[in-house]
Amino acid sequence: MKITKGLIEQHIHGAFGIDFMNCNVLDVVYCSQLLLKNGVCAFFPTIMTDDINKIKERIAVVKEAQSKQDEKMAQIIGVHLEGPFISPNKAGIHEKKYILPLDIDLYKQIEDDIIKIVTIAPELDKTGEFQNYLLSKGVKLAAGHCETDDLSKVSQVTHLYNAMTSFHHRIPSTVASALSNNNVYVEIIADSMHVNDEVLKITFKQKSLDKIILVSDALPMAHSKETEGFFAGQKIYNKNEKLVNAQGTMAGSSMLLCDIIKNLVDKNIMTFENAIQCASSNIEKYHNINNTLKVYWSDFNRIEKTELG
C-alpha cells in the first residue's frame, strides 16, 4: 500500500451524473463528497461557455455550495471559467452563439471573487487590457480554445493539444510555445483519448515535470451509468468511454483523476510518483493550497480509503 497526498482537480465539469452547468447547490455538495472518496482533496468546478446570465447563476450556485462544505468533502477552491471569452475558430464542444469578445465590461457582469482561473483566447485581446484587468484581480489566466503563440500574460495552457493551434515545424503555435516555455503550466487530459499515448510520452520528456498538471476534464457522465446525456446544449454519447457529440467532436472525459493516474501507470507512460506530483503537488504549489488529505492506494491503481490529517 502507498500513501499519498490528496489529488487536486482544477478542470472538472461534473461527475456522478451531476452537471455543474445544470444542478442545484446540494448536487454540488454531494459531488464534493464523492470526489473526496475518489482521492480528491480540492477542486475547481469548471463553468463553460453559455448565456452570460446562466454563467452568473452557475457561479452563485458554486459559491453557495462552497459555504456549505465541511471536512468530509473535497474543498471547492474556486471556479475555473472556461469561456465565454474564447475563439470561435477553436470552440470545440462550446456553443459558438454564446462566445463573447474579450471585453472588460462584459466580464464585470459575471465578476466574482470565487473565479480563480479564466481560460481565454489571448490573441483576441488586441490591447492586452482584458488580460491586465484579470491579472490585477488575482485571476490566473489560461490560454485555451485559442490560436495564439503569445503566452506572455498567461500562467497556464488549458488541456494542451486540444482546441488550439497544433505543433508545426514551420509555423508558430500554442502547442510549441507551451512546450518551450517553462514559465507556463500545461494541463493534460491523459486519458489516452484526448492525447495519444506516444504524444503523452514525448510531452512528459519535453516539458519540465513541475509544470505539468494532470486534469480529468470530467463530464457528468464520468463515474455514472449514463451512456448518453446532454452537455453544452447538445447530446453527448459514450463511445467506448470516449465522450463525443453527434458530429464526433470530443467533449470532456469519462475518467476522474484517479482513473487517469491508473491509466498512465498501467501503460508505463509515467511513474506513479510522477503522476501524483502532477495531480497533486504541482497544483498545490500553483494555487497555494493546504493539502492535508491522505490517500491510501492499493497496487498503485486503486484507492482503498481517504482520511484527513
C-alpha positions in Angstrom: 0.0 0.0 0.0 1.1 3.5 -0.8 0.1 6.7 1.0 0.0 10.0 -1.0 -1.4 13.5 -0.6 -4.9 14.2 -1.9 -5.4 14.9 -5.6 -6.4 18.4 -6.8 -8.7 18.8 -9.8 -8.6 22.2 -11.5 -10.7 21.3 -14.6 -13.9 19.3 -14.0 -17.4 19.9 -15.4 -19.1 17.4 -13.2 -19.3 13.7 -12.4 -21.6 11.0 -10.9 -24.4 12.3 -13.1 -24.0 15.9 -11.8 -23.5 18.7 -14.2 -22.2 22.0 -12.8 -24.0 23.8 -15.6 -27.3 22.3 -14.6 -27.6 21.4 -11.0 -28.5 22.7 -7.6 -26.4 23.6 -4.6 -26.9 20.2 -2.9 -25.8 18.4 -6.0 -22.5 20.3 -5.9 -22.1 19.4 -2.2 -22.9 15.8 -2.9 -20.4 15.7 -5.8 -17.7 17.1 -3.5 -18.4 14.2 -1.0 -18.0 11.6 -3.7 -14.8 13.3 -5.1 -13.2 13.0 -1.6 -13.9 9.3 -1.7 -12.1 9.2 -5.0 -8.9 10.8 -3.6 -9.7 14.5 -4.5 -9.0 16.9 -1.7 -9.8 20.1 -3.6 -11.3 21.1 -6.9 -12.3 23.9 -9.2 -15.8 23.4 -10.6 -15.5 24.4 -14.3 -18.1 26.6 -15.8 -18.2 26.8 -19.5 -19.5 29.0 -22.3 -23.2 29.8 -22.0 -25.6 32.7 -21.8 -24.0 35.3 -19.6 -26.9 35.2 -17.2 -26.6 31.4 -16.9 -22.9 31.7 -16.1 -23.7 34.3 -13.4 -26.3 31.9 -12.0 -23.9 28.9 -12.0 -21.2 30.9 -10.2 -23.7 31.7 -7.5 -24.6 28.1 -7.1 -21.0 27.0 -6.7 -20.4 29.9 -4.2 -23.3 28.8 -2.1 -22.2 25.2 -2.2 -18.8 26.3 -1.0 -20.3 27.9 2.1 -22.0 24.5 3.0 -18.9 22.4 2.9 -17.3 20.5 5.7 -14.2 18.3 6.2 -15.9 15.3 4.7 -15.9 16.9 1.2 -13.3 17.8 -1.4 -13.0 21.5 -0.9 -14.1 24.0 -3.6 -11.1 26.3 -4.1 -12.7 28.5 -6.8 -14.4 28.5 -10.2 -12.5 27.7 -13.4 -14.2 29.8 -16.0 -13.6 28.1 -19.4 -15.1 30.6 -21.8 -17.1 32.5 -22.9 -14.0 34.6 -23.9 -12.6 32.1 -26.4 -12.0 31.8 -30.1 -15.0 30.7 -32.2 -12.4 29.1 -34.5 -11.4 26.7 -31.7 -14.8 26.4 -30.0 -14.7 22.6 -29.8 -17.8 21.5 -27.9 -18.6 25.0 -26.7 -21.7 26.7 -28.3 -20.4 29.4 -30.6 -23.6 31.5 -30.2 -22.6 32.3 -26.6 -18.9 33.2 -27.2 -18.1 36.8 -26.2 -15.4 39.3 -27.1 -12.7 39.9 -24.5 -14.4 43.0 -23.1 -13.8 44.1 -19.5 -17.4 45.5 -19.1 -18.8 42.1 -20.2 -16.5 40.3 -17.7 -17.7 42.6 -14.9 -21.2 41.3 -15.4 -20.1 37.9 -14.0 -17.1 39.0 -12.0 -16.9 37.4 -8.6 -14.0 36.7 -6.1 -14.7 32.9 -6.4 -13.4 33.0 -10.0 -9.8 31.8 -9.8 -8.9 30.7 -13.3 -10.2 32.1 -16.6 -9.5 30.3 -19.9 -9.3 32.8 -22.8 -8.1 33.2 -26.4 -5.3 35.8 -25.8 -5.0 36.7 -29.4 -8.4 38.3 -29.3 -7.2 40.8 -26.6 -5.6 43.2 -29.0 -4.5 45.8 -26.4 -3.8 43.5 -23.6 -6.2 45.4 -21.4 -8.5 42.5 -20.7 -5.7 40.3 -19.5 -4.2 43.1 -17.4 -7.5 43.6 -15.7 -8.0 40.0 -14.7 -4.4 39.8 -13.6 -4.9 42.8 -11.4 -7.8 40.9 -9.7 -5.5 38.0 -8.9 -7.1 35.7 -11.5 -4.9 33.1 -13.1 -5.0 33.4 -16.9 -5.1 30.3 -19.1 -4.7 30.1 -22.9 -7.2 27.7 -24.4 -9.6 27.4 -27.2 -7.2 29.7 -29.0 -4.9 30.3 -31.9 -2.0 32.2 -30.2 1.7 31.6 -29.8 2.0 34.6 -27.3 1.7 33.2 -23.8 3.4 36.2 -22.2 0.5 37.1 -19.9 -0.9 33.6 -19.1 0.4 31.2 -16.4 -1.1 28.1 -17.9 -2.4 26.4 -21.1 -5.8 24.6 -20.9 -5.9 21.0 -22.0 -2.7 21.0 -24.1 -3.2 19.9 -27.8 -7.0 20.1 -27.6 -8.8 23.2 -29.1 -5.6 25.2 -30.0 -3.2 25.6 -32.9 -1.2 22.4 -33.2 2.6 21.9 -33.5 4.1 22.6 -36.9 7.8 22.7 -37.6 7.5 26.0 -39.6 4.6 27.8 -38.0 4.3 29.3 -34.5 1.6 27.6 -32.4 0.1 27.5 -29.0 1.5 23.9 -28.5 5.1 24.9 -29.5 5.0 27.9 -27.2 3.6 25.9 -24.3 6.2 23.1 -24.6 9.1 25.5 -25.0 8.1 28.0 -22.2 8.8 26.6 -18.7 7.2 29.6 -17.1 3.9 28.2 -18.2 2.0 25.3 -16.7 0.2 22.9 -19.1 -3.0 20.9 -18.4 -3.0 17.4 -19.8 -6.1 15.1 -20.2 -4.1 11.9 -20.1 -7.0 9.5 -20.7 -5.3 8.2 -23.9 -8.2 9.6 -26.0 -7.7 13.3 -25.8 -4.0 12.8 -26.3 -2.3 9.8 -28.0 0.0 7.7 -25.7 3.1 8.4 -27.8 2.4 12.1 -27.7 2.0 11.9 -23.9 5.4 10.2 -23.6 7.0 13.0 -25.8 5.3 15.7 -23.7 6.5 14.2 -20.4 10.0 14.1 -21.7 10.0 17.6 -23.1 8.1 19.6 -20.5 9.5 20.2 -17.1 7.7 17.8 -14.7 6.9 20.5 -12.2 4.9 22.4 -14.8 2.6 19.6 -15.8 -0.9 19.5 -14.4 -3.0 16.4 -14.9 -6.7 17.1 -15.2 -9.7 15.0 -15.9 -12.0 17.5 -17.7 -14.6 15.1 -16.5 -18.2 15.4 -17.7 -21.3 14.5 -15.7 -21.2 11.0 -17.3 -17.9 10.2 -15.5 -18.5 7.5 -12.9 -22.1 7.3 -14.0 -24.2 4.6 -15.5 -25.4 7.0 -18.2 -24.3 6.1 -21.7 -25.7 9.4 -23.2 -26.8 12.7 -21.9 -26.9 16.5 -22.6 -23.9 18.8 -22.2 -23.2 22.2 -23.7 -26.6 22.3 -25.3 -26.2 19.1 -27.2 -26.5 15.3 -26.9 -23.3 13.5 -25.8 -22.7 9.8 -26.4 -20.3 7.4 -24.7 -18.5 5.5 -27.4 -16.3 3.0 -25.6 -15.5 5.6 -22.9 -14.9 8.3 -25.5 -17.5 11.1 -25.0 -18.5 12.8 -28.3 -21.4 14.7 -29.8 -23.4 13.6 -32.9 -20.6 15.0 -35.2 -17.9 13.1 -33.4 -16.4 16.2 -31.7 -14.8 15.1 -28.4 -16.3 16.6 -25.2 -14.7 16.1 -21.9 -13.6 12.8 -20.3 -15.3 9.9 -18.7 -12.5 9.5 -16.2 -11.6 11.1 -12.9 -8.1 11.9 -11.8 -7.6 8.6 -10.0 -8.5 6.8 -13.3 -6.1 8.9 -15.3 -3.3 8.0 -12.9 -4.1 4.3 -13.2 -4.1 4.7 -17.0 -0.7 6.3 -17.0 0.9 3.8 -14.6 -0.7 0.7 -16.2 0.7 1.7 -19.6 4.1 2.7 -18.2 3.7 6.2 -19.6 4.5 7.8 -16.2 5.6 6.5 -12.8 3.1 6.5 -10.0 5.2 9.1 -8.1 5.4 11.4 -11.0 1.7 11.1 -11.7 0.9 12.0 -8.1 3.2 15.0 -8.4 1.4 16.2 -11.5 -2.1 15.6 -10.0 -1.3 17.0 -6.5 2.0 18.7 -5.5 2.3 20.8 -8.7 -1.2 22.2 -8.3 -0.9 22.6 -4.6 2.1 24.9 -5.3 0.5 26.7 -8.2 -2.6 27.7 -6.2 -1.0 27.7 -2.7 -3.4 25.0 -1.4 -3.0 23.5 2.1 -3.4 19.8 1.3 -3.9 17.6 4.4 -5.8 14.6 2.8 -4.1 11.2 2.9 -5.0 8.8 0.1 -4.3 5.1 0.6 -3.6 3.3 -2.7 -3.5 -0.5 -3.3 -1.2 -1.6 -6.1 -0.7 2.0 -7.2 -4.0 2.0 -9.0 -6.9 1.6 -6.6 -7.9 3.8 -3.7 -8.6 1.9 -0.5 -9.5 4.9 1.6 -9.0 8.6 2.3 -8.6 10.5 5.6 -7.7 13.9 6.8 -4.5 14.7 8.7 
